[in-house]
Amino acid sequence: MATSSAFALAAGCAVTGAAWAVRGRSSSVFGPSVWRGDSNRKSIALTFDDGPSASTPQFLDLLATYRVPATFFQVGSNVLRHPDIARAVVAAGHELGNHSHSHLNFALKPASLIERDFTRSQEVIHTETGAKPVLVRAPFGVRWFGFRRMQARLGLTGVMWTVIGLDWKLPAQAIADRVLSHATPGGIICLHDGRGTEENPDVTPTLEAVRRIVPSLMEAGYHFESVSQLLCQKT
Ligand SMILES: [Zn+2]
């Protein structure tokens, strides 16, 4: 619909002449979604899903070392488990996105359940951190009927990715190789600082991969931005 946030984004970006807007597959059915920024700018966005976890502060330390911003798509139930860590992510200057409350696969689920779940996480994230997400990423990248209405009601733009690290199953070097070989101007990198709603996930391979990815991309001349910056939502 014309009032979708994706259209609003496109209008805002038109002012600067940026041609970032690419809508994801099936977006006309499941709601507006973007998966990359302007390919004419050598900018790239790091995104982390499934946090916060007890290991998230290690990611914050690493990103601070390189002065690199990222976007964390947090799970509402994980925010309730680690509200202090969720706040620390915001305090460090990173962007938060909504990654649902319960991290379900929402395929085949009723629209009312989808709306309830994302509304809950939106409220939890806002209450616990003070941040109000404008971005949403579906768990497992699976969108379904109901996403369009949920996104419209909550004012959320769907965000996919240009490369996903498969970091829940690959060793660090393989994650880094995969991400670096698919890095592209305007790209969005999907990694994970948690594992679904697991209480004590081992995210060491991801952390080690980030330690290799960030300096390599900096050396290659990339500039890191939050997803909103990449999509021209912020100036
Ligand atoms: Zn996830």
Residues whose N, C-alpha, C, O or C-beta is under 5 A from the ligand:
A	BS01	ZN	D49 D50 P139 F140
